[in-house]
Amino acid sequence: WSIRLHHATKAWTHLREQCRLDEERLSLDLALHQTDPAHPDAFEHKSLFMRSQHFLWKYLKKFRGQKATPPGPNTWQFSLWAFFGTYIGVFILTSINQRMKEIAFGDY
């Protein structure tokens, strides 16, 4: 448990450091972009529609996925165990619910 906590702490620290570096780079890029008169978009303001369209397009591109292959199908043994596990789980929850009704409200 302590080893997992140690690795998680290291990963969290690394992620925070990387986010801080990315924010610094972004703020520097934005500062250069806004003050460089040679850049064609330096002082051009885009309309709300254009900014919304750009944001939406960028957001929807995330759902495209990667070029990885999908996982293969499961075996029939896995499917059988999944079925029995689901059935038993629902049966247990239903039994507990029914017992709680009988205790709290008496028989119907």
C-alpha positions in Angstrom: 0.0 0.0 0.0 2.8 2.4 0.9 4.6 1.6 -2.4 1.4 2.5 -4.4 1.0 5.7 -2.4 4.7 6.6 -3.0 4.3 6.0 -6.8 1.0 7.9 -6.9 2.6 10.9 -5.1 5.5 10.9 -7.5 3.1 10.8 -10.5 1.0 13.6 -9.0 4.1 15.8 -8.4 5.3 15.1 -12.0 1.9 16.0 -13.4 1.6 19.2 -11.4 5.1 20.2 -12.6 4.2 19.5 -16.2 1.0 21.5 -15.9 2.9 24.4 -14.4 5.4 24.3 -17.3 2.6 24.1 -19.9 0.9 27.1 -18.3 4.1 29.1 -18.4 4.6 28.2 -22.1 1.1 29.0 -23.0 1.2 32.4 -21.2 4.5 33.2 -23.0 3.1 32.2 -26.3 0.0 34.3 -25.8 2.1 37.3 -24.7 4.3 37.0 -27.8 1.2 36.4 -30.1 -0.6 39.5 -28.8 2.4 41.8 -28.9 4.1 40.8 -32.1 2.9 43.2 -34.8 4.4 41.1 -37.6 1.9 38.3 -36.8 -1.2 38.7 -38.9 -3.6 37.8 -36.1 -1.9 39.9 -33.5 -4.6 42.5 -33.0 -7.5 40.8 -34.8 -10.4 39.8 -32.6 -12.5 36.8 -33.7 -16.2 36.8 -33.3 -18.0 34.8 -30.7 -19.3 32.5 -33.3 -15.8 31.7 -34.7 -14.4 31.1 -31.2 -17.3 28.9 -30.3 -17.0 27.0 -33.6 -13.2 26.5 -33.0 -13.8 25.3 -29.4 -16.5 22.9 -30.5 -14.5 21.5 -33.3 -11.5 21.0 -31.0 -13.7 19.4 -28.4 -15.3 17.0 -30.8 -12.0 15.9 -32.3 -11.1 14.4 -28.9 -13.8 11.8 -29.5 -12.2 10.5 -32.7 -10.0 8.1 -30.8 -6.6 6.8 -31.4 -5.2 4.5 -34.1 -5.1 1.5 -31.8 -6.9 -1.7 -32.6 -9.9 -2.6 -30.4 -9.6 -5.5 -27.9 -10.4 -8.9 -29.0 -13.7 -10.7 -28.1 -14.1 -12.4 -24.7 -14.1 -16.2 -24.3 -17.3 -18.1 -23.5 -16.0 -18.8 -20.0 -15.7 -15.1 -19.3 -19.2 -14.5 -20.6 -20.6 -17.3 -18.5 -18.9 -16.0 -15.3 -20.0 -12.5 -16.0 -23.6 -13.7 -16.4 -23.5 -15.7 -13.2 -21.9 -12.9 -11.3 -24.4 -10.4 -12.5 -27.3 -12.8 -11.7 -26.1 -13.5 -8.2 -25.4 -9.8 -7.5 -28.9 -8.8 -8.6 -30.4 -11.7 -6.6 -28.6 -10.7 -3.4 -29.6 -7.0 -3.8 -33.2 -8.0 -4.4 -33.2 -10.4 -1.5 -31.8 -7.7 0.9 -34.4 -5.2 -0.4 -37.2 -7.6 0.1 -36.0 -8.5 3.6 -35.7 -4.8 4.5 -39.3 -4.2 3.3 -40.6 -7.1 5.5 -38.7 -5.8 8.5 -39.7 -2.1 8.1 -43.3 -2.4 6.9 -44.4 -5.9 7.7 -45.8 -8.3 5.2 -47.9 -6.8 2.4 
